[in-house]
Amino acid sequence: MSFDGCPSAVPTIQTDDEYIKITRWDFAPGAATGWHTHAWPYIVVMLTDAKMRLHDGKNITEADLKAGQAYKRPAGVTHDVMNGADAPMAFIEIEIKRPLS
């Protein structure tokens, strides 16, 4: 199973400077980000309850997440994220380019 051919999730960049990149992602049901790799470690904060599907190229995992829930991931992981629910899904993604000085 692949997420190829799914509608695209919509990224809205809120901040992008030398320290941090903050992007809001909005997903219609069945929408996906497309394959990508993060250059920096990042934090995701859910804005909605969600059934998130994550494809890492080998496996697809599914997680039921709640609005306000957060998780972190390291840089360098190639993946695709899909909304596996019948309702819209949204989250804020915070990429840490370098520590604030």
C-alpha positions as CSV (number, residue, x, y, z in Angstrom):
1,M,0.0,0.0,0.0
2,S,1.3,3.4,-0.9
3,F,-0.1,6.9,-0.4
4,D,0.7,7.8,-4.0
5,G,-2.3,9.2,-5.9
6,C,-3.9,10.7,-2.7
7,P,-5.0,14.3,-2.6
8,S,-2.3,16.7,-1.3
9,A,-2.2,18.0,2.3
10,V,-1.9,21.8,2.4
11,P,1.1,23.3,4.1
12,T,1.0,27.0,5.4
13,I,4.4,28.3,6.5
14,Q,3.9,30.5,9.5
15,T,7.5,31.3,10.4
16,D,10.8,30.5,8.6
17,D,14.0,32.1,9.9
18,E,17.5,31.1,10.8
19,Y,16.4,29.3,13.9
20,I,13.0,27.6,13.3
21,K,10.4,26.7,10.7
22,I,6.8,26.5,11.7
23,T,4.3,25.0,9.3
24,R,0.6,24.3,9.7
25,W,-0.5,21.3,7.8
26,D,-4.2,20.8,6.9
27,F,-5.4,17.4,5.6
28,A,-8.8,16.6,4.0
29,P,-9.8,13.0,4.6
30,G,-7.4,10.7,2.7
31,A,-4.9,13.6,1.9
32,A,-1.2,13.0,2.3
33,T,2.0,15.1,2.5
34,G,3.9,13.2,-0.2
35,W,7.3,11.7,0.4
36,H,9.8,14.0,2.2
37,T,12.8,14.1,4.5
38,H,13.3,16.6,7.3
39,A,16.7,18.3,7.4
40,W,16.1,19.2,11.1
41,P,14.6,17.5,14.2
42,Y,11.0,18.5,14.6
43,I,8.0,18.6,16.9
44,V,4.4,18.0,15.9
45,V,1.5,19.4,17.9
46,M,-2.0,18.1,16.9
47,L,-4.7,20.7,16.4
48,T,-7.4,18.1,15.9
49,D,-8.1,14.6,16.9
50,A,-6.7,12.4,14.1
51,K,-6.1,8.9,12.8
52,M,-2.6,9.5,11.3
53,R,-1.0,7.0,8.9
54,L,2.7,7.1,8.6
55,H,4.6,5.3,5.7
56,D,8.4,5.0,6.1
57,G,9.0,3.2,2.8
58,K,8.7,-0.3,4.4
59,N,5.9,-0.2,6.9
60,I,2.7,1.7,7.5
61,T,1.7,2.5,11.0
62,E,-1.4,4.1,12.3
63,A,-1.8,6.2,15.4
64,D,-5.0,7.7,17.0
65,L,-3.9,11.1,18.2
66,K,-5.8,13.8,20.3
67,A,-5.9,17.5,19.8
68,G,-3.1,19.0,21.9
69,Q,-1.0,15.9,21.8
70,A,2.6,16.4,20.7
71,Y,5.5,14.2,19.6
72,K,9.1,14.6,18.3
73,R,11.1,13.0,15.6
74,P,14.8,13.2,14.5
75,A,16.0,14.7,11.3
76,G,16.7,12.4,8.3
77,V,13.7,10.1,8.2
78,T,12.0,9.8,4.8
79,H,8.3,9.3,5.1
80,D,4.8,10.2,4.0
81,V,1.9,11.2,6.3
82,M,-1.8,10.6,5.5
83,N,-5.1,11.4,7.2
84,G,-6.7,8.0,7.7
85,A,-10.0,9.4,9.1
86,D,-13.2,10.7,7.6
87,A,-12.8,14.1,9.2
88,P,-10.2,16.8,8.5
89,M,-6.8,16.6,10.3
90,A,-4.5,19.5,11.2
91,F,-1.2,19.9,13.1
92,I,1.6,22.4,13.6
93,E,5.1,21.2,12.7
94,I,8.0,22.9,14.4
95,E,11.4,22.3,12.8
96,I,14.4,23.2,14.9
97,K,17.2,24.6,12.6
98,R,19.5,25.7,15.4
99,P,19.1,26.6,19.1
100,L,18.1,30.2,19.9
101,S,21.0,32.2,21.2
